[in-house]
C-alpha cells in the first residue's frame, strides 16, 4: 500500500512539473541562451518582389503593379526619416506614374531579447504603361536606402600590471576575442585584439561589411543623396560612424584612431580602429565588457525582369 501511494505521488509531481514547462533550471537556461544570442546574424533589411507583382509579362496600355515585401532581420529599427525605397530602371515616357522621390519605408522594429522576429510590411508601386508597337524588355531596379546601427560586445581582460610577479594569481590574461557570427546587422565587428602594458590596454578592433550591400556615412543628408536623384561621392561611400566605445563604464572613443569626422574608412569592405584604455597600475586584473556602437547608412538593390508586349 505504501509503495502504491509513493508511486502515485511521484507521478503527480512529474505531471505538475510538465505543466509548469519543465524543470526551472532548464527553462532558465533556454531563456538565458536566447537573451545572449539575439544579436546574431549579418542582415538588416531584406526585400523581395511579391509573386507575380510585377508579372513577368504584360501588355502595353495595362497597369504595372509592383509590391515589395520587406522584413527587418536585424536588431535596429528601420523606417525613420529618410529611409526610402526607389523603383527605377525604366523609361519614364513608357512607364509613367512612379515618383523619383521613392516611397517611405514603413516602421519595421528590430529583434530584441524578447522578440525573436523583426517587423514585416510591404511597399507598393503603381504605374501606367503606354501603347507600344514592339516589345519592351525592362529591368526594374528596387533600391533601399536606410540608416542602421550595430552594437557589439566582447568580454576583454583588463590587466593594469601585466608584468607583475607570477606568484600573484590573476583571473584573466589578455587575449584576442573573435566575434565571427555578426551582431544582427550588415556591418559586423569581427575581432577585438588586445595588448596590455603597464597602466594601459590597447585594442585593435576589426570591422567588416557582411550584408552584401553598400555602406555610406550616417545622416539624413547622406540618405537623401543615396537615391537616384542624388549621388554619393567617393568620400561618402565605405564609411562607418564610430559612435562609441565603452569599457569598464568609461567611453574611450576619444582615444580611437584613425577617424575621419568620426567615421572609419572601409577598404575592400574591411576597416580597423585602434583605441586605448588607461587604468592605474597596482589594480588587480579583471574581465569587463567592451561595447562598440556603429551607425551608418546602408543601400541594397534588387532586380526584377519584366517584358511589355505590344497590344495588337
TAHU-V637523 format. One record per residue. N is the residue number from 1. RES is the residue in three letters. PHI is phi as a letter, one per 20 degrees, with the letter a starting at -180 (* if undefined). NEAR is the number of other ideal C-beta (glycine too) atoms within 8 Angstrom. D_FIRST is the distance of its C-alpha to the first C-alpha in Angstrom with 1 decimal. Layout:
n/res/phi/near/d_first
N/RES/PHI/NEAR/D_FIRST
N/RES/PHI/NEAR/D_FIRST
This chain:
n/res/phi/near/d_first
1/UNK/*/4/0.0
2/UNK/f/5/3.8
3/UNK/f/6/5.4
4/UNK/f/7/5.2
5/UNK/f/8/6.4
6/UNK/f/8/8.7
7/UNK/f/8/10.1
8/UNK/f/8/10.8
9/UNK/f/8/12.6
10/UNK/f/8/14.6
11/UNK/f/8/15.7
12/UNK/f/8/16.9
13/UNK/f/8/18.8
14/UNK/f/8/20.5
15/UNK/f/8/21.5
16/UNK/f/8/23.0
17/UNK/f/9/24.8
18/UNK/f/8/26.3
19/UNK/f/6/27.5
20/UNK/e/7/29.3
21/UNK/n/5/31.1
22/UNK/o/7/29.3
23/UNK/f/6/29.1
24/UNK/g/6/31.8
25/UNK/f/6/33.4
26/UNK/f/8/34.1
27/UNK/f/10/35.4
28/UNK/f/8/37.7
29/UNK/f/8/39.0
30/UNK/f/8/40.0
31/UNK/f/8/41.7
32/UNK/f/8/43.6
33/UNK/f/8/44.7
34/UNK/f/10/46.1
35/UNK/f/8/47.9
36/UNK/f/6/49.5
37/UNK/e/7/50.5
38/UNK/f/12/52.1
39/UNK/e/9/55.5
40/UNK/c/8/55.8
41/UNK/o/10/58.1
42/UNK/c/8/61.9
43/UNK/d/10/62.6
44/UNK/d/14/63.8
45/UNK/e/16/65.1
46/UNK/d/9/64.7
47/UNK/b/12/66.7
48/UNK/b/7/67.3
49/UNK/f/12/69.3
50/UNK/f/9/67.4
51/UNK/g/4/67.6
52/UNK/m/6/71.0
53/UNK/c/9/72.1
54/UNK/e/12/74.7
55/UNK/f/7/75.2
56/UNK/f/7/76.7
57/UNK/c/7/79.8
58/UNK/b/12/81.4
59/UNK/e/8/84.8
60/UNK/f/13/87.4
61/UNK/n/7/87.7
62/UNK/e/8/84.0
63/UNK/f/7/81.7
64/UNK/d/13/79.8
65/UNK/d/9/76.3
66/UNK/c/15/74.3
67/UNK/c/11/70.9
68/UNK/d/15/69.3
69/UNK/e/10/65.5
70/UNK/d/16/64.8
71/UNK/b/11/61.6
72/UNK/e/17/61.2
73/UNK/e/11/59.1
74/UNK/d/15/59.8
75/UNK/d/12/58.9
76/UNK/c/12/62.1
77/UNK/f/10/63.1
78/UNK/d/16/66.0
79/UNK/o/11/68.3
80/UNK/f/8/70.4
81/UNK/g/4/74.2
82/UNK/n/10/76.0
83/UNK/f/12/73.0
84/UNK/b/14/74.6
85/UNK/c/14/74.7
86/UNK/d/12/78.0
87/UNK/c/12/78.9
88/UNK/c/9/82.1
89/UNK/n/8/83.8
90/UNK/c/9/85.8
91/UNK/f/7/89.3
92/UNK/f/7/89.2
93/UNK/e/5/92.1
94/UNK/d/12/90.0
95/UNK/d/13/86.5
96/UNK/d/10/87.1
97/UNK/o/6/85.0
98/UNK/e/11/82.7
99/UNK/f/5/83.4
100/UNK/f/9/84.2
101/UNK/f/6/82.4
102/UNK/m/10/79.1
103/UNK/c/10/76.0
104/UNK/f/7/73.7
105/UNK/f/14/70.3
106/UNK/f/9/67.6
107/UNK/f/8/65.2
108/UNK/c/16/62.6
109/UNK/f/8/60.0
110/UNK/e/13/58.8
111/UNK/f/12/55.3
112/UNK/c/7/53.4
113/UNK/f/5/50.2
114/UNK/d/3/48.7
115/UNK/c/7/50.6
116/UNK/e/5/50.3
117/UNK/c/5/53.2
118/UNK/f/13/56.7
119/UNK/f/13/58.9
120/UNK/c/9/60.2
121/UNK/a/8/63.3
122/UNK/c/8/66.5
123/UNK/c/11/70.3
124/UNK/d/9/72.7
125/UNK/c/12/76.4
126/UNK/c/9/78.7
127/UNK/b/11/82.2
128/UNK/d/8/85.0
129/UNK/e/14/86.6
130/UNK/e/9/90.3
131/UNK/f/7/91.9
132/UNK/c/12/92.8
133/UNK/d/5/95.0
134/UNK/b/5/93.1
135/UNK/f/8/89.5
136/UNK/c/10/88.3
137/UNK/e/8/85.5
138/UNK/c/13/83.9
139/UNK/d/9/81.3
140/UNK/f/14/79.5
141/UNK/d/10/78.5
142/UNK/e/15/75.7
143/UNK/c/14/75.9
144/UNK/d/13/73.3
145/UNK/c/14/74.3
146/UNK/b/16/71.9
147/UNK/e/13/71.1
148/UNK/b/15/68.0
149/UNK/b/11/66.3
150/UNK/d/14/64.4
151/UNK/c/12/62.2
152/UNK/c/12/61.2
153/UNK/c/9/59.4
154/UNK/c/11/59.3
155/UNK/e/8/57.8
156/UNK/d/15/60.7
157/UNK/e/12/61.3
158/UNK/d/14/63.8
159/UNK/c/12/65.3
160/UNK/f/14/68.3
161/UNK/c/11/69.1
162/UNK/f/10/68.3
163/UNK/d/4/70.6
164/UNK/f/6/69.0
165/UNK/g/4/68.2
166/UNK/f/4/65.2
167/UNK/f/4/63.7
168/UNK/e/6/62.6
169/UNK/f/4/59.3
170/UNK/c/8/59.3
171/UNK/e/7/56.4
172/UNK/b/9/58.4
173/UNK/c/7/61.5
174/UNK/f/11/63.8
175/UNK/b/6/63.2
176/UNK/f/7/63.7
177/UNK/c/10/61.1
178/UNK/e/6/61.2
179/UNK/c/12/60.1
180/UNK/e/6/60.4
181/UNK/d/5/58.2
182/UNK/m/10/60.3
183/UNK/c/13/59.5
184/UNK/m/14/59.2
185/UNK/a/18/63.0
186/UNK/f/15/66.0
187/UNK/d/15/67.4
188/UNK/c/14/65.1
189/UNK/e/14/65.1
190/UNK/e/9/64.5
191/UNK/b/11/65.0
192/UNK/c/14/65.5
193/UNK/e/9/67.3
194/UNK/c/14/67.4
195/UNK/b/9/69.9
196/UNK/d/12/69.7
197/UNK/c/8/72.7
198/UNK/g/8/73.2
199/UNK/m/9/72.6
200/UNK/b/10/72.3
201/UNK/c/16/70.0
202/UNK/d/12/71.5
203/UNK/c/16/69.8
204/UNK/d/11/71.0
205/UNK/d/14/69.3
206/UNK/d/12/69.5
207/UNK/c/15/69.5
208/UNK/b/11/69.6
209/UNK/e/11/70.1
210/UNK/d/9/67.2
211/UNK/e/12/67.2
212/UNK/n/5/70.1
213/UNK/d/10/72.3
214/UNK/d/8/75.1
215/UNK/d/15/74.7
216/UNK/b/14/77.4
217/UNK/g/10/78.0
218/UNK/f/10/75.9
219/UNK/p/7/77.4
220/UNK/f/7/78.5
221/UNK/f/6/82.0
222/UNK/f/13/80.6
223/UNK/f/14/78.4
224/UNK/f/9/81.4
225/UNK/e/10/83.3
226/UNK/f/12/80.5
227/UNK/f/13/81.4
228/UNK/f/7/84.1
229/UNK/e/5/86.7
230/UNK/d/8/86.2
231/UNK/q/4/86.2
232/UNK/f/9/84.4
233/UNK/e/6/86.7
234/UNK/f/4/86.1
235/UNK/e/5/85.5
236/UNK/c/10/82.7
237/UNK/e/10/80.7
238/UNK/m/10/78.2
239/UNK/c/15/77.6
240/UNK/c/14/74.3
241/UNK/f/12/74.3
242/UNK/e/15/72.5
243/UNK/f/8/71.3
244/UNK/a/9/69.5
245/UNK/c/16/68.1
246/UNK/c/10/65.8
247/UNK/b/15/64.3
248/UNK/l/7/62.8
249/UNK/m/4/63.5
250/UNK/c/7/67.2
251/UNK/f/7/69.3
252/UNK/d/12/71.4
253/UNK/g/10/73.0
254/UNK/f/5/76.4
255/UNK/e/8/76.3
256/UNK/f/11/75.6
257/UNK/b/7/78.4
258/UNK/e/7/80.0
259/UNK/c/10/79.7
260/UNK/d/8/82.2
261/UNK/l/4/82.1
262/UNK/n/6/78.4
263/UNK/d/12/77.6
264/UNK/d/14/76.7
265/UNK/e/9/78.7
266/UNK/e/14/76.9
267/UNK/d/7/78.8
268/UNK/l/4/77.5
269/UNK/n/7/74.4
270/UNK/c/10/73.6
271/UNK/b/11/74.5
272/UNK/c/9/74.1
273/UNK/c/14/74.1
274/UNK/d/11/74.5
275/UNK/c/13/73.0
276/UNK/c/10/72.9
277/UNK/c/14/70.7
278/UNK/e/6/72.1
279/UNK/b/11/70.0
280/UNK/g/7/71.4
281/UNK/f/8/71.2
282/UNK/o/5/69.0
283/UNK/f/9/65.9
284/UNK/f/5/62.8
285/UNK/f/13/61.8
286/UNK/b/9/59.2
287/UNK/d/8/57.9
288/UNK/c/9/59.0
289/UNK/f/8/58.8
290/UNK/d/13/62.2
291/UNK/d/11/62.5
292/UNK/d/14/65.3
293/UNK/d/12/66.3
294/UNK/c/16/68.7
295/UNK/c/10/70.4
296/UNK/a/16/72.6
297/UNK/e/15/73.8
298/UNK/c/17/72.6
299/UNK/c/12/74.2
300/UNK/b/12/72.9
301/UNK/c/9/74.3
302/UNK/b/10/73.3
303/UNK/d/9/75.8
304/UNK/c/10/75.6
305/UNK/e/9/78.4
306/UNK/c/14/79.8
307/UNK/c/11/82.7
308/UNK/e/15/84.9
309/UNK/d/9/86.8
310/UNK/f/10/90.1
311/UNK/e/9/89.8
312/UNK/d/3/92.5
